[in-house]
Amino acid sequence: MIETISHEGVTYAVIIRNEYREKGIHFFTPNEFSQQLAYMRHPAGKTIEPHVHLPVPREVQYTLEALFLRRGKLRVDFYDNDQRYIENRCLRVAM
């Protein structure tokens, strides 16, 4: 249900499939990434205690993007920085 697409030590994607249903908070990216990806699932009525996010200086090397597929299907092709094809994934969500 969680798949990481990597090639030669570079992470190109983290795919969280629609069926993923873990309780609590789960982070899927390492701390050194400029953008964090997490999944959160709590029971109804759960209160998240007030907290602060400390400033963490980060240097952005590449623009990241997040895709949320709500319905339909999408084929994603992955290429390296030299535009050489690596692999693809077909993502589907039932309509």
N, C-alpha and C positions, 0 to 999 in steps of 0.2 A: 504493500500500500504506500510505502515511501520509497522512492527511487531517486538516486543521485546520478546524474549523467556527468561523468568526468572523462578527460582524455589527457594523457601525459601530465598528470598532476594538476590540471586546471578544471575547476567545477564549472559546468555550463548550465546546469539546471538541477533544481530539486523539485520533484513531482510528488505532490500529496494527493493521492487519489480520493475521490468522493466517499469511498467506503471507510476511510480512516475515522475512528471514533474513540480515541483515548481520552480518559478523564484527566483534568488538570491542564497544566501549561507545558508545552514541549517545544524546545527550540531546535531548529534543523540546520542552522548555520553556525560556523565557529565564530568566536568573539572577534577575530581579526577581520571579518567581512565588514564592509562599510554599511551594509544594510542587513538587518536581522529579520529572519523568517521564523515565525512561531505559530503554533496552533493552540487554541484555548477552548476548553469545553468544561463548563461548570453546571451543576444542577440549578434549576430555577430558584431564584431567591438568594443565590450566593452573593455575598458582598466582598468585593476586593478592597482590602484595607488601603487607606490612603498611603501613598508612598511617593518618593521622588526618583527621578532618573538623573543620575549624576552625569555631568558633562564628560564625554569621552571624545577626545580629539581623534578624528578619522580623516584619512586622505583618500579621496575617491579616485581610483585609477580608471574605472570603466563605468559607464552608465548601466545600471541594472534595471530590469523591468519585471513586473509581476503580472501574470495572466491568470484570470479566474474564469474558467469555463463553466458556465451555468447550464448550458443546454447545447446539444448538438455534438459535432465532432470536429477535431482539429488535428492536422498533421504538422508536427514541428520538426524541421530539419535543423541540425546542429552543424556549424562550421567552425574551424579554428580561425585564428587571427589572420592567416594567409588565405582565407576563404576556401580551404579544402574541406570537402564534405567529411563529416565524422560518422553520424548515424541519425536516425529519426525515431520519433515516438508518435503513435496515434493516440490521442486522448478523446475519450467519449463520455458523454453524460446522457443518460436516458432522457427522452423527451416526454 
